[in-house]
Amino acid sequence: MLRYTDSVGVPAIAVSGLTKRYKDKPVPALRDVSFQVEPGIVLGLVGPNGAGKTTLLGCLLGLLFPDEGKIEIFGGAPGTPGVNRLVGYVPERLSFDRWMTGQAFVAYHHALAGRARATQRSDVAEAFDRVGLEPSARRRRVATYSRGTLQRLALSQALVGKPRILFLDEPTSGVDPSGVLLVRRLLADLKTDGVTVLFNSHQLDQVERVSDRVLFLREGRLEDVPVSSADSPRTLSLRWLADVDAGTDNLGDAVAACDAEIIEEAATTARVRVPSDDAAARLVSALVAGGIRLVEAAPVEARLESLFRVSGASAGKGAA
Amino acid sequence: MNFDVCKATLRERFSNPIRSATLLGFALFPIPIALVDPRPNSSTSFFHPLLAVTLASGILGLEFSSGVLALVFTRPVSRRVYALSKWVAVTATAVILSIAQLLAVLLVLRVRYDFFEPEALGPRLVERVLVAAGTCAVLLLFSALGSGLSDLAVWGLASIAAQTLRTIGFVNRDDFWIRLGESLQFLLAPGWGMSSGASPEVSPLDLLAAAGITAAALGLALWVLERREITYAEVRV
């Protein structure tokens, strides 16, 4: 059997000139999309509704067939058994075999993933433990699951095959904060394990927090967006306690000393534009040192969000 | 062949209470008929293809429309092996049920009317196997082309059309329409009626035709499935 993971220097994903058209749509869903992803990278995929994100995922998974171009996953063609042995997938719509119990469902996918039957019990238990699915829920039928439990089940089935590459389609859509935190923690763990992750999400702050790299899709075209740059400017929202002993006279001085700029100021709040993360840290220190009883210093928007707007593709504009 | 897929297919089929009840009804209904009608074919010939239809309907279509296939096809099981495993599972079950039904009816006829036709048993068993395999293959093909239970609708409508053609032929005493109706019915349930004559025997031509239709339907179903894109546009949640 070809062992794709042993191939040194082979990208996890290599896409060149990918074009995909649907018969009932005049405009291609994807147009000449090309990119490469190195193994072990967490790649975020963002873009407005109808931009082609799910189509791209479908092509990468071998569920949709490109009209032009070439895709390779660890050097193999998507959708083939050899490549699928390395793949885990969490679909956006969590529509599973509702008649099975959670335990039976994940065990079934363990078998489909070609894992050894001898390790099934321990692998399934490990997958459930990783996502924190309660033992009582494991024995219930999938039809009785809430959205949050379904999400945990989806993650379990994706992990049970020990994938080298994981595709997540809106993994935090419609789930509660604990579900969001779970995904964030899992992504960090997977990255440590060297698993390549491609995830599509509308939650830009999530994408920014966990991604090494972000691809931005708009009208079927791809843009590589730099993220997590500590040198990018951002706006901070500041809030402090009203205090007769400590005035806010030092605010202007501290802001000026950090090459920042006050955009808006009120009695106990301000919005300040800082040129970098380093400037933001210096500003907070200066404010505290200046006697301002700071209770909040938070980014007004994720960097990605601002890039999203700069690209002229706010969600409302692009909504399909 | 993938035995995990076979097992999951059968568990899914029998997890639906409506399907299970329908199957039980079709399996048992010929027995009370046999108690009042001594002719072996009159009590069973209508119901045994329906066992295969009940077992195989929606075999892929329901998974297209539920979105299950999108997940399964990202696993290292080829589409061909997946579909064949499902077909084997429902065909084997349909054969077992169909033969059990035949034996139960023959037992009732033997006890009640002292009817026993050992020379007809072989042809009847062959017909049961061919009809089960062929009908499941035809439904697999319809299911690969559509979604949900559209395969059942197509099979049902085509069966009604076949019966209508036969009726037109009988009313007008025109063999052409009768043969057309029977041919259509043979396409839908390959082998159906092979052993329904007064002295049942399996014609090699019928055997070849039934096996050929089954193989063609299976091959076409796999060809369609290999080329079918899986999109969420047809998924109903």
Interface residues (C-beta under 8 A of the other chain):
Chain A: T54 G58 L61 G62 L63 L64 F65 G79 P81 G82 N84 R85 V87 G88 Y89 P91 E92 R93 S95 F96 D97 R98 W99 M100 Y108 H109 A111 L112 A113 G114 Q157 G161 F167
Chain B: N2 D4 V5 A8 R11 E12 S15 N16 S66 G67 V68 A70 L71 V72 F73 T74 R75 P76 V77 S78 R227 E229 I230 T231 Y232 V235 V237
